[in-house]
């Protein structure tokens, strides 16, 4: 795994693995944990650990200083046994006050676990580099403008917020691009860990299905950016809690 450097010596981030990147990206750039560590970069100098909750038992709710939940090709509405099991564990983690940051599927998993609802997005698939519009202020947006770019790839969405949760940002196809579930628990529908190379890999991998859905593939590829502002939300989370 990529090792980040900076603040947070002596602390540990647990990456909750719920899936893998598309094969061409996994072969070239590694797993989501590698992309996450690389994206955090100098914001953190502590250790990383990984647990694959699809096949491994999750540790205690206070076993790490913070938790980051990866994206996945799985779908929360399918209610697979490992998804239901992980949701129960996440309720304990959040109740214990351990800081949590969910990415895409991880964001949706938190929403469902805490009393919200996730369904297939009736507005359709969202993929590529898009504009994210902030709807309120929050420390995870420190240094970011009211509208910023981020990379996305998802077909499901949070259709109902859990009790007490606050929507922080939206896009043209998703009203819940960022959610503050509690004072120390956040989720983002976009991918802070996905840069331009990775985003292009996703689009190329899904070229056939995207074309069948009416997307202009070449225009999408031409519009892909690094997504640095989206990455900053994850870095701000790490700085805030670690």
C-alpha positions as YAML, in Angstrom:
chain: A
units: angstrom
residues:
- id: 1
  name: UNK
  ca: [0.00, 0.00, 0.00]
- id: 2
  name: UNK
  ca: [1.03, 3.57, -0.63]
- id: 3
  name: UNK
  ca: [2.27, 5.20, 2.59]
- id: 4
  name: UNK
  ca: [1.23, 8.80, 3.17]
- id: 5
  name: UNK
  ca: [3.31, 11.32, 5.09]
- id: 6
  name: UNK
  ca: [2.60, 14.42, 7.18]
- id: 7
  name: UNK
  ca: [0.56, 14.90, 10.37]
- id: 8
  name: UNK
  ca: [-1.06, 12.19, 12.49]
- id: 9
  name: UNK
  ca: [1.96, 10.27, 13.74]
- id: 10
  name: UNK
  ca: [1.00, 7.33, 15.93]
- id: 11
  name: UNK
  ca: [-2.57, 7.19, 14.61]
- id: 12
  name: UNK
  ca: [-4.23, 4.66, 12.34]
- id: 13
  name: UNK
  ca: [-6.79, 4.83, 9.56]
- id: 14
  name: UNK
  ca: [-8.76, 1.67, 8.91]
- id: 15
  name: UNK
  ca: [-9.79, 1.31, 5.26]
- id: 16
  name: UNK
  ca: [-12.96, -0.77, 5.03]
- id: 17
  name: UNK
  ca: [-12.71, -2.61, 1.72]
- id: 18
  name: UNK
  ca: [-16.06, -3.25, 0.03]
- id: 19
  name: UNK
  ca: [-14.87, -3.73, -3.55]
- id: 20
  name: UNK
  ca: [-12.07, -3.33, -6.07]
- id: 21
  name: UNK
  ca: [-11.33, -0.81, -8.81]
- id: 22
  name: UNK
  ca: [-11.98, -1.93, -12.39]
- id: 23
  name: UNK
  ca: [-9.28, -4.45, -13.45]
- id: 24
  name: UNK
  ca: [-7.23, -2.13, -15.69]
- id: 25
  name: UNK
  ca: [-6.90, 0.34, -12.79]
- id: 26
  name: UNK
  ca: [-6.27, -2.29, -10.13]
- id: 27
  name: UNK
  ca: [-3.42, -3.70, -12.22]
- id: 28
  name: UNK
  ca: [-1.80, -0.31, -12.76]
- id: 29
  name: UNK
  ca: [-2.62, 1.64, -9.61]
- id: 30
  name: UNK
  ca: [-3.55, -0.91, -6.94]
- id: 31
  name: UNK
  ca: [-6.59, -1.27, -4.73]
- id: 32
  name: UNK
  ca: [-8.87, 1.43, -3.35]
- id: 33
  name: UNK
  ca: [-6.77, 1.55, -0.19]
- id: 34
  name: UNK
  ca: [-3.75, 2.54, -2.29]
- id: 35
  name: UNK
  ca: [-5.73, 5.24, -4.07]
- id: 36
  name: UNK
  ca: [-7.11, 6.55, -0.77]
- id: 37
  name: UNK
  ca: [-3.70, 6.67, 0.89]
- id: 38
  name: UNK
  ca: [-2.23, 8.42, -2.12]
- id: 39
  name: UNK
  ca: [-5.05, 10.96, -2.16]
- id: 40
  name: UNK
  ca: [-4.64, 11.78, 1.52]
- id: 41
  name: UNK
  ca: [-0.93, 12.28, 0.89]
- id: 42
  name: UNK
  ca: [0.86, 14.71, 3.24]
- id: 43
  name: UNK
  ca: [-2.28, 15.21, 5.31]
- id: 44
  name: UNK
  ca: [-1.42, 12.06, 7.31]
- id: 45
  name: UNK
  ca: [1.72, 10.39, 8.57]
- id: 46
  name: UNK
  ca: [0.17, 7.56, 10.55]
- id: 47
  name: UNK
  ca: [-0.53, 3.95, 9.62]
- id: 48
  name: UNK
  ca: [-3.13, 2.34, 7.39]
- id: 49
  name: UNK
  ca: [-4.87, -0.99, 7.96]
- id: 50
  name: UNK
  ca: [-7.37, -2.74, 5.69]
- id: 51
  name: UNK
  ca: [-10.29, -5.06, 6.45]
- id: 52
  name: UNK
  ca: [-12.33, -6.69, 3.69]
- id: 53
  name: UNK
  ca: [-15.77, -6.82, 5.29]
- id: 54
  name: UNK
  ca: [-17.08, -9.09, 2.57]
- id: 55
  name: UNK
  ca: [-14.94, -11.96, 3.83]
- id: 56
  name: UNK
  ca: [-13.42, -10.86, 7.16]
- id: 57
  name: UNK
  ca: [-14.80, -10.02, 10.59]
- id: 58
  name: UNK
  ca: [-14.77, -6.31, 11.30]
- id: 59
  name: UNK
  ca: [-12.69, -5.19, 14.32]
- id: 60
  name: UNK
  ca: [-13.98, -3.38, 17.39]
- id: 61
  name: UNK
  ca: [-15.70, -0.03, 16.87]
- id: 62
  name: UNK
  ca: [-12.78, 1.82, 18.50]
- id: 63
  name: UNK
  ca: [-9.97, -0.20, 16.88]
- id: 64
  name: UNK
  ca: [-8.80, 2.72, 14.71]
- id: 65
  name: UNK
  ca: [-8.56, 6.48, 15.03]
- id: 66
  name: UNK
  ca: [-10.65, 6.94, 11.88]
- id: 67
  name: UNK
  ca: [-12.37, 4.78, 9.28]
- id: 68
  name: UNK
  ca: [-12.68, 5.26, 5.51]
- id: 69
  name: UNK
  ca: [-15.15, 3.07, 3.62]
- id: 70
  name: UNK
  ca: [-14.37, 2.38, -0.04]
- id: 71
  name: UNK
  ca: [-16.53, 2.31, -3.12]
- id: 72
  name: UNK
  ca: [-17.82, -0.93, -4.61]
- id: 73
  name: UNK
  ca: [-19.61, -2.41, -7.60]
- id: 74
  name: UNK
  ca: [-22.06, -3.90, -5.09]
- id: 75
  name: UNK
  ca: [-25.47, -2.34, -4.53]
- id: 76
  name: UNK
  ca: [-26.81, -1.48, -1.10]
- id: 77
  name: UNK
  ca: [-30.45, -2.19, -2.14]
- id: 78
  name: UNK
  ca: [-29.53, -5.82, -2.88]
- id: 79
  name: UNK
  ca: [-29.23, -6.44, 0.89]
- id: 80
  name: UNK
  ca: [-26.46, -9.05, 0.61]
- id: 81
  name: UNK
  ca: [-25.63, -10.70, 3.93]
- id: 82
  name: UNK
  ca: [-22.24, -8.97, 4.22]
- id: 83
  name: UNK
  ca: [-23.87, -5.59, 3.57]
- id: 84
  name: UNK
  ca: [-26.43, -6.06, 6.34]
- id: 85
  name: UNK
  ca: [-23.70, -7.31, 8.67]
- id: 86
  name: UNK
  ca: [-21.46, -4.33, 7.90]
- id: 87
  name: UNK
  ca: [-24.31, -1.88, 8.44]
- id: 88
  name: UNK
  ca: [-24.85, -3.28, 11.95]
- id: 89
  name: UNK
  ca: [-21.13, -2.84, 12.68]
- id: 90
  name: UNK
  ca: [-21.17, 0.71, 11.35]
- id: 91
  name: UNK
  ca: [-23.99, 1.62, 13.71]
- id: 92
  name: UNK
  ca: [-21.74, 0.55, 16.58]
- id: 93
  name: UNK
  ca: [-18.80, 2.48, 15.11]
- id: 94
  name: UNK
  ca: [-20.80, 5.69, 14.77]
- id: 95
  name: UNK
  ca: [-22.31, 5.28, 18.24]
- id: 96
  name: UNK
  ca: [-18.77, 4.92, 19.63]
- id: 97
  name: UNK
  ca: [-17.83, 8.27, 18.07]
- id: 98
  name: UNK
  ca: [-15.06, 6.94, 15.81]
- id: 99
  name: UNK
  ca: [-14.67, 9.37, 12.87]
- id: 100
  name: UNK
  ca: [-15.96, 7.82, 9.62]
- id: 101
  name: UNK
  ca: [-15.73, 8.92, 5.98]
- id: 102
  name: UNK
  ca: [-17.72, 6.93, 3.42]
- id: 103
  name: UNK
  ca: [-16.97, 7.13, -0.31]
- id: 104
  name: UNK
  ca: [-19.67, 6.36, -2.91]
- id: 105
  name: UNK
  ca: [-20.87, 2.89, -1.88]
- id: 106
  name: UNK
  ca: [-19.48, 3.62, 1.60]
- id: 107
  name: UNK
  ca: [-21.53, 6.84, 1.68]
- id: 108
  name: UNK
  ca: [-24.65, 4.91, 0.70]
- id: 109
  name: UNK
  ca: [-23.89, 2.15, 3.21]
- id: 110
  name: UNK
  ca: [-23.74, 4.69, 6.04]
- id: 111
  name: UNK
  ca: [-27.00, 6.29, 4.94]
- id: 112
  name: UNK
  ca: [-28.84, 2.95, 4.93]
- id: 113
  name: UNK
  ca: [-27.24, 1.80, 8.18]
- id: 114
  name: UNK
  ca: [-28.26, 4.94, 10.03]
- id: 115
  name: UNK
  ca: [-31.90, 4.91, 8.98]
- id: 116
  name: UNK
  ca: [-31.94, 6.41, 5.47]
- id: 117
  name: UNK
  ca: [-32.72, 4.74, 2.17]
- id: 118
  name: UNK
  ca: [-30.68, 3.94, -0.94]
- id: 119
  name: UNK
  ca: [-32.17, 3.11, -4.33]
- id: 120
  name: UNK
  ca: [-31.19, 3.14, -7.99]
- id: 121
  name: UNK
  ca: [-31.00, 6.77, -9.04]
- id: 122
  name: UNK
  ca: [-34.18, 7.54, -11.05]
- id: 123
  name: UNK
  ca: [-32.25, 10.34, -12.83]
- id: 124
  name: UNK
  ca: [-29.79, 7.82, -14.25]
- id: 125
  name: UNK
  ca: [-26.10, 6.99, -14.07]
- id: 126
  name: UNK
  ca: [-23.62, 9.70, -13.09]
- id: 127
  name: UNK
  ca: [-20.05, 9.31, -14.34]
- id: 128
  name: UNK
  ca: [-17.12, 11.55, -15.24]
- id: 129
  name: UNK
  ca: [-15.88, 14.86, -13.89]
- id: 130
  name: UNK
  ca: [-18.84, 16.95, -12.72]
- id: 131
  name: UNK
  ca: [-19.65, 20.13, -10.81]
- id: 132
  name: UNK
  ca: [-20.50, 19.73, -7.14]
- id: 133
  name: UNK
  ca: [-22.47, 22.59, -5.59]
- id: 134
  name: UNK
  ca: [-22.17, 23.19, -1.88]
- id: 135
  name: UNK
  ca: [-25.50, 23.79, -0.13]
- id: 136
  name: UNK
  ca: [-24.08, 24.73, 3.27]
- id: 137
  name: UNK
  ca: [-20.78, 25.41, 5.01]
- id: 138
  name: UNK
  ca: [-18.81, 22.64, 6.67]
- id: 139
  name: UNK
  ca: [-15.17, 22.05, 7.69]
- id: 140
  name: UNK
  ca: [-14.74, 19.36, 5.01]
- id: 141
  name: UNK
  ca: [-15.15, 22.17, 2.45]
- id: 142
  name: UNK
  ca: [-12.37, 24.34, 3.90]
- id: 143
  name: UNK
  ca: [-10.57, 26.09, 1.05]
- id: 144
  name: UNK
  ca: [-13.16, 25.08, -1.56]
- id: 145
  name: UNK
  ca: [-15.39, 27.39, -3.60]
- id: 146
  name: UNK
  ca: [-19.19, 27.22, -3.65]
- id: 147
  name: UNK
  ca: [-18.97, 25.00, -6.76]
- id: 148
  name: UNK
  ca: [-16.09, 22.59, -7.34]
- id: 149
  name: UNK
  ca: [-15.20, 19.64, -9.56]
- id: 150
  name: UNK
  ca: [-15.03, 15.99, -8.55]
- id: 151
  name: UNK
  ca: [-14.98, 12.59, -10.23]
- id: 152
  name: UNK
  ca: [-18.00, 10.32, -9.95]
- id: 153
  name: UNK
  ca: [-19.21, 6.90, -11.03]
- id: 154
  name: UNK
  ca: [-22.42, 5.50, -9.56]
- id: 155
  name: UNK
  ca: [-25.93, 4.33, -10.39]
- id: 156
  name: UNK
  ca: [-27.44, 4.23, -6.87]
- id: 157
  name: UNK
  ca: [-28.21, 7.22, -4.67]
- id: 158
  name: UNK
  ca: [-29.37, 8.17, -1.20]
- id: 159
  name: UNK
  ca: [-33.08, 8.90, -1.73]
- id: 160
  name: UNK
  ca: [-33.88, 9.57, 1.95]
- id: 161
  name: UNK
  ca: [-31.59, 10.98, 4.64]
- id: 162
  name: UNK
  ca: [-31.26, 9.30, 8.03]
- id: 163
  name: UNK
  ca: [-32.70, 11.17, 11.03]
- id: 164
  name: UNK
  ca: [-30.46, 14.09, 12.00]
- id: 165
  name: UNK
  ca: [-28.33, 13.93, 8.84]
- id: 166
  name: UNK
  ca: [-27.61, 17.11, 6.87]
- id: 167
  name: UNK
  ca: [-27.12, 17.30, 3.10]
- id: 168
  name: UNK
  ca: [-24.02, 19.40, 2.35]
- id: 169
  name: UNK
  ca: [-23.72, 19.36, -1.44]
- id: 170
  name: UNK
  ca: [-25.53, 18.36, -4.61]
- id: 171
  name: UNK
  ca: [-25.02, 17.87, -8.34]
- id: 172
  name: UNK
  ca: [-27.28, 17.95, -11.36]
- id: 173
  name: UNK
  ca: [-28.28, 14.31, -10.89]
- id: 174
  name: UNK
  ca: [-27.89, 13.80, -7.14]
- id: 175
  name: UNK
  ca: [-29.22, 15.88, -4.25]
- id: 176
  name: UNK
  ca: [-26.96, 14.16, -1.70]
- id: 177
  name: UNK
  ca: [-23.39, 14.44, -3.00]
- id: 178
  name: UNK
  ca: [-22.13, 15.03, 0.56]
- id: 179
  name: UNK
  ca: [-23.82, 14.25, 3.86]
- id: 180
  name: UNK
  ca: [-22.89, 14.95, 7.47]
- id: 181
  name: UNK
  ca: [-24.46, 12.07, 9.37]
- id: 182
  name: UNK
  ca: [-23.08, 13.09, 12.77]
- id: 183
  name: UNK
  ca: [-20.43, 15.52, 14.00]
- id: 184
  name: UNK
  ca: [-17.74, 12.96, 13.15]
- id: 185
  name: UNK
  ca: [-19.35, 10.88, 10.39]
- id: 186
  name: UNK
  ca: [-19.45, 11.98, 6.75]
- id: 187
  name: UNK
  ca: [-20.18, 10.51, 3.36]
- id: 188
  name: UNK
  ca: [-19.54, 11.74, -0.19]
- id: 189
  name: UNK
  ca: [-21.13, 10.31, -3.31]
- id: 190
  name: UNK
  ca: [-18.20, 11.45, -5.44]
- id: 191
  name: UNK
  ca: [-14.74, 9.82, -5.38]
- id: 192
  name: UNK
  ca: [-11.95, 11.88, -3.72]
- id: 193
  name: UNK
  ca: [-9.49, 9.07, -4.51]
- id: 194
  name: UNK
  ca: [-10.15, 9.01, -8.26]
- id: 195
  name: UNK
  ca: [-7.86, 11.19, -10.40]
- id: 196
  name: UNK
  ca: [-7.99, 11.76, -14.16]
- id: 197
  name: UNK
  ca: [-6.13, 8.57, -15.09]
- id: 198
  name: UNK
  ca: [-8.40, 6.42, -12.93]
- id: 199
  name: UNK
  ca: [-11.54, 8.18, -14.17]
- id: 200
  name: UNK
  ca: [-10.53, 7.58, -17.79]
- id: 201
  name: UNK
  ca: [-9.98, 3.91, -16.93]
- id: 202
  name: UNK
  ca: [-13.54, 3.63, -15.62]
- id: 203
  name: UNK
  ca: [-15.02, 5.31, -18.67]
- id: 204
  name: UNK
  ca: [-13.02, 3.14, -21.08]
- id: 205
  name: UNK
  ca: [-13.97, -0.01, -19.18]
- id: 206
  name: UNK
  ca: [-17.65, 0.92, -19.36]
- id: 207
  name: UNK
  ca: [-17.51, 2.40, -22.86]
- id: 208
  name: UNK
  ca: [-19.97, -0.07, -24.38]
- id: 209
  name: UNK
  ca: [-22.66, 0.27, -21.71]
- id: 210
  name: UNK
  ca: [-22.21, 4.04, -21.57]
- id: 211
  name: UNK
  ca: [-22.68, 4.28, -25.34]
- id: 212
  name: UNK
  ca: [-25.83, 2.15, -25.09]
- id: 213
  name: UNK
  ca: [-27.16, 4.60, -22.49]
- id: 214
  name: UNK
  ca: [-26.62, 7.54, -24.83]
- id: 215
  name: UNK
  ca: [-23.47, 9.09, -23.36]
- id: 216
  name: UNK
  ca: [-21.07, 10.96, -25.63]
- id: 217
  name: UNK
  ca: [-17.93, 9.03, -24.68]
- id: 218
  name: UNK
  ca: [-15.40, 11.25, -26.42]
- id: 219
  name: UNK
  ca: [-16.87, 14.41, -24.91]
- id: 220
  name: UNK
  ca: [-16.87, 12.77, -21.49]
- id: 221
  name: UNK
  ca: [-13.22, 11.73, -21.83]
- id: 222
  name: UNK
  ca: [-12.24, 15.21, -23.00]
- id: 223
  name: UNK
  ca: [-13.91, 16.77, -19.95]
- id: 224
  name: UNK
  ca: [-12.22, 14.56, -17.35]
- id: 225
  name: UNK
  ca: [-10.11, 16.41, -14.81]
- id: 226
  name: UNK
  ca: [-7.94, 15.50, -11.82]
- id: 227
  name: UNK
  ca: [-10.72, 16.18, -9.31]
- id: 228
  name: UNK
  ca: [-8.35, 17.92, -6.90]
- id: 229
  name: UNK
  ca: [-11.12, 19.89, -5.12]
- id: 230
  name: UNK
  ca: [-13.03, 16.69, -4.40]
- id: 231
  name: UNK
  ca: [-9.83, 15.15, -3.03]
- id: 232
  name: UNK
  ca: [-9.53, 18.02, -0.61]
- id: 233
  name: UNK
  ca: [-12.69, 16.96, 1.23]
- id: 234
  name: UNK
  ca: [-10.98, 13.73, 2.31]
- id: 235
  name: UNK
  ca: [-7.83, 15.62, 3.28]
- id: 236
  name: UNK
  ca: [-9.90, 18.09, 5.30]
- id: 237
  name: UNK
  ca: [-11.60, 15.20, 7.11]
- id: 238
  name: UNK
  ca: [-8.20, 13.74, 8.04]
- id: 239
  name: UNK
  ca: [-6.89, 17.10, 9.24]
- id: 240
  name: UNK
  ca: [-10.03, 17.73, 11.28]
- id: 241
  name: UNK
  ca: [-10.13, 14.41, 13.12]
- id: 242
  name: UNK
  ca: [-6.52, 13.18, 13.08]
...
